[in-house]
Amino acid sequence: MIASVRGEVISVAGDGAVVEVGGVGLRVHCAPATLAELRVGQPARLATSMVVREDSLTLYGFADDDARDLFELLQTASGVGPRLAQAVLAVHSPDVVRKAIANEEISVLTQVPGIGRKGAERLMLELRDKIGPAPAVGGVSGASVDAGWRDQVRAGLVGLGWTGAQAEQAVAAVAETVDGEPPPVPVLLKQAIRLLGNPLNR
């Protein structure tokens, strides 16, 4: 099992990046917030989780071990696959997810595309005892981003299943609410997701 990768970032796309490790380019699927921290030509270290299927080996990457561990824990719940688990972490930080499960905050979990009320209740029932006590969650963390947030949010929405046109419309709507320095990409992405609702092709 590949637990992490470290190497030069070769390329960054809407749903992942290629990291060169020992002369081999590894494609790693990442959430938008993780991609926002990567720069082509610069070294990076990603915590990873490999999902093995009969016809594929898919590597998912995360900014730290905590996010990777939560990604794997989420998949132990009924009906949660890697795509939905990654969508959870695209919308919320690991601490917010743990707090929502521990405190039975259904409204927080249903902000994730693909999770309805019944799905949120199932997550809480099956993971509450595994998730541990609710962490104290303060203000939103992460450095603010510049005007490039538009591309990152657009790519994140497309990666989660919306069309390019839908993503562009949501980005334009979010941009109208930004006054001065924009907040971190995860906050903007969450706002765009609330505007769009669930993607039609999920």
Secondary structure, DSSP 8 states (H G I E B T S, - for coil): ---EEEEEEEEE-SSEEEEEETTEEEEEEE-HHHHTT--TTSEEEEEEEEEEETTEEEEEEESSHHHHHHHHHHTTSTT--HHHHHHHHHHS-HHHHHHHHHTT-HHHHTTSTT--HHHHHHHHHHHHHHH-S-----S--S----TTHHHHHHHHHHHTT--HHHHHHHHHHHHTT--SS---HHHHHHHHHHHH-S-TT-
